[in-house]
Structure formats: C-alpha cells, structure tokens
Amino acid sequence: MGAIIAVLLIVVALIGAPLFTVFGASGLILFTFDGVDTSAVIAEMHRISTLPMLITIPLFTFAGYLLAESKAPQRIVRFSQALVGWMPGGLSIVALIVCAFFTAFTGASGVTIIAVGGLLLPVMIQEGYKERFSMGLLTTSGSLGLLFPPSLPIIIYGLVANVSIDKLFIAGILPGFMIVLIMSIYCIRTAIKNDIPRQKFSWSELGIATKAFAWELPLPVIVIGGIYSGIFTATEAASVTAFYALIVEVFILKDLSLSKDVPRVMKESMILVGGILIILGTVLGFTSYVVDAQIPIKALELVRQYMSSKFVFLILLNVVLLIGGCLLDMLSAIMLVPLVLPIAKEFGVDPIHLGIIYLANLEIGYSTPPAGLNLFIASFRFKKPIIDLYGASLPFLVFYVIALGIITYVPDLSLVLLRYMGK
C-alpha cells in the first residue's frame, strides 16, 4: 500500500499538483503508516513560524520588488555602462553586474529576466551583439546573484540546514565574484572576436549616472557592511533594507506612488513569500519524518558500501543537484539537504561549503535544458521558442560548470573569508 501511494504522489506531482500538497500529503501518510500522530507535520509548520530569521524572507523580497518596479533597473544599467562600458564587452559585463544585483535582492531569477532582460536585449543587439549570444547571456544571468547576499536561497538553505545565515552570506561572496569574473572573460573574448565597438569613457557621464544611482548604490554596502561589521544581524539588515528602499523609491526619487504602487508591490511580493512559506512548512513536516525514520543514516550506510572517496562523492552530488536543479524548483531541491548533510559531514565536507556548492548547482540548474525555469521565463519574455534558448544558453553553462568545479574542489574559496574574519 505504501508503494502504491508513493507512486500515486509522484504521478500527481508530475501532472502539476501544487508542491505543498504533495509534500504535505506525503508527510501525513508516512506518519500515519508509522502510527505517529499527524500533528508532527503541523508542529514543524508552527516551529518554522517561530524562527527569528524567518522575517528576513518577506522583508528582503519586498525590498527587491520595490527596486524592480521602480526605475532602478534603468539607473543601474546607465551607471554600470558609464563605469565599465569602455571595456571590450562592456555592455555584456553591464548585463552580468545588473542581473547579479537584482537577483541578489529579489531572490527570483524570473523577476530579473523580466525587469532587466527586456531592457537590455534590444540595446545589446543594437550595439552589435548577436541575438543568440545576448539571449543566452541574459537567460543564464537571471540566477547569477544567488550566491550574493541577501539572496533568498541562502536564507532558506540556512534555515533548513540549521547553519548560520550570516556565515553563508560571507561564504558566497568570493565564489559569486569568481563566477562573474569567468563569465566576464568569456564576454570580453566574444566582443573582441566579433569586433563589438566600445563606448568612449566619459567622466561627465559617469558623474551624472552616479548621481542618478546614488540613492540605490549604498544598498549592498548597508547589507554586507552592516552584517560583517557587526552593526546589525541579517534580520535587522532586512528591516533596514526594506525601510530604506521604501523611503528612497517612494519619497525621495518618487518612482512609486504610496497609494497606488506600494500596495500592488506588497501584494505581488507577499504572494511569492506566501508560496515559499507554505512549501517550506509542509516540506519541513515531510523531512521531519525522514529524520525520525533515520533515512539519512540508512542512506549513509548504503553510500559507504559503494563509495569511499570524497572526490567521487562530490562528483555524484553535483550530478544529482544539476539534474534536480533543472527539474525541481529551488525549495524542493533545497529540501534534499537533510538527506545530504549527514553524508557530506561523513566525508568531511563543511556545511557552509556544502551550502555554496548547493546554491551554485541551483544557479546552473535554473538554465539547464530541458526544464530550467529561466529558459521558460526567457522564452516568454523574449518571445522566442524555448528550443532557441536551449542552444543560446549552452555556451554559458559550460563556464558555469567550470566555476562549479572550482567551487567544489577548492573549499578555501568559500571558507577563507570566514577564517579571516574569525567566524
């Protein structure tokens, strides 16, 4: 009977049932079969509602949506272009910087592709970039900021894995910059090869662009500097960021109306947050069964029989996560953490380093054929068949995978800043 129900739940999930119903039903059924009161699932949902770090999710999401709905995308594009547009491939590097900024603050690659992709695609084509290259760059860059604070997946991983979110924020900085650097080198090479004209550097244009972007420019400093200097925690940083973004976009720059736009932005951002919290609560109820049934321990014993090398374990982990990343949504993939964490510890993988590996895989999975979420969003935004996005994204995915290999097998890249700061 258990096997039949498991098959039915998998079929229901594949035909499009909401994930929270699948995980919730799985938890309830499994606890019932074990003779355990099903209130265990509800207890987990209540537990997550009492976590102090939970408030960071709606606050950072609200701040990100305020930025995306304002004219901030245009201002950061102009600022970035004035700053690095003179370089070979300057406009494509601008795209990388802007996408990383917005994905870090919105926590959603879809918002970045819709808000920034539609803005930059015609500009890149006009500047001489091939349409295929431009679409591939903007599609794969939609998830580029997942390793930078205050990325929503970092917060969710920290909650699920029960590790310090502040430490994860620090650990993601160098790997995130490395990915941007590798992608930038590829963009520069492409621009030189195709003889893309450079923009002439202008101090006056940089001054005007900086002045226009001056109010949003301190946001990364507020979040990163505030947390790392010990002035405030990640939760307090979320409150400061949301308040600052509201004041700047509504009262100072007046891009948004307090009576018309702010209620709409609050509604849209909280719908996303509500979906996240529902899935998070039901999945944690399901994972509580996984832990109670000692499934991680059994999985560890099974792995020990066939695998004794940390190197092989990390290869297998990346393969599984890459497949999972392109087939599952972010939350579902992260919910595999309770299963993976004990095995990773057995092989000597630091939980913080594991988190960065996990998030780097998700970053790639969003754009991996056949079912990466970015591919569908970009297809809709750019009005192109999804098969065109498959081919356009593959060259960029090669460099993402190279970066993933470095992140996986050079743990110091993720941990050196923590050691330097005595964390």
C-alpha positions, 0 to 999 in steps of 0.5 A: 500500500505504501508503494502504491501511494508513493507512486500515486504522489509522484504521478500527481506531482508530475501532472502539476499538483501544487508542491505543498500538497504533495509534500504535505500529503506525503508527510501525513501518510508516512506518519500515519503508516508509522502510527505517529500522530499527524500533528508532527507535520503541523508542529514543524509548520508552527516551529518554522513560524517561530524562527527569528530569521524567518522575517528576513524572507518577506522583508528582503523580497519586498525590498527587491520588488520595490527596486524592480518596479521602480526605475532602478533597473534603468539607473543601474544599467546607465551607471554600470555602462558609464563605469565599465562600458569602455571595456571590450564587452562592456555592455555584456559585463553591464548585463552580468553586474545588473542581473547579479544585483537584482537577483541578489535582492529579489531572490527570483531569477524570473523577476530579473529576466523580466525587469532587466532582460527586456531592457537590455536585449534590444540595446545589446543587439543594437550595439552589435551583439548577436541575438543568440549570444545576448539571449543566452547571456541574459537567460543564464544571468537571471540566477547569477546573484544567488550566491550574493547576499541577501539572496533568498536561497541562502536564507532558506538553505540556512534555515533548513540546514540549521547553519548560520545565515550570516556565515553563508552570506560571507561564504558566497561572496568570493565564489559569486565574484569568481563566477562573474569574473569567468563569465566576464572573460568569456564576454570580453573574448566574444566582443573582441572576436566579433569586433563589438565597438566600445563606448568612449569613457566619459567622466561627465557621464559617469558623474551624472549616472552616479548621481542618478544611482546614488540613492540605490548604490549604498544598498549592498554596502548597508547589507554586507557592511552592516552584517560583517561589521557587526552593526546589525544581524541579517534580520535587522539588515532586512528591516533596514533594507526594506525601510530604506528602499521604501523611503528612497523609491517612494519619497525621495526619487518618487518612482512609486506612488504610496497609494497606488504602487506600494500596495500592488508591490506588497501584494505581488511580493507577499504572494511569492513569500506566501508560496515559499512559506507554505512549501517550506512548512509542509516540506519541513513536516515531510523531512521531519519524518525522514529524520525520525525514520533515520533515512539519512543514516540508512542512506549513509550506510548504503553510500559507504558500501559503494563509495569511499572517496570524497572526490567521487562523492562530490562528483555524484552530488553535483550530478544529482543537484544539476539534474534536480536543479533543472527539474525541481524548483529551488525549495524542493531541491533545497529540501534534499539537504537533510538527506545530504548533510549527514553524508557530506559531514561523513566525508568531511565536507563543511556545511557552509561549503556544502551550502555554496556548492548547493546554491551554485548547482541551483544557479546552473540548474535554473538554465539547464535544458530541458526544464530550467525555469529561466529558459521558460521565463526567457522564452516568454519574455523574449518571445522566442521558442524555448528550443532557441534558448536551449542552444543560446544558453549552452555556451554559458553553462559550460563556464558555469560548470567550470566555476562549479568545479572550482567551487567544489574542489577548492573549499578555501574559496568559500571558507577563507573569508570566514577564517579571516574574519574569525567566524 
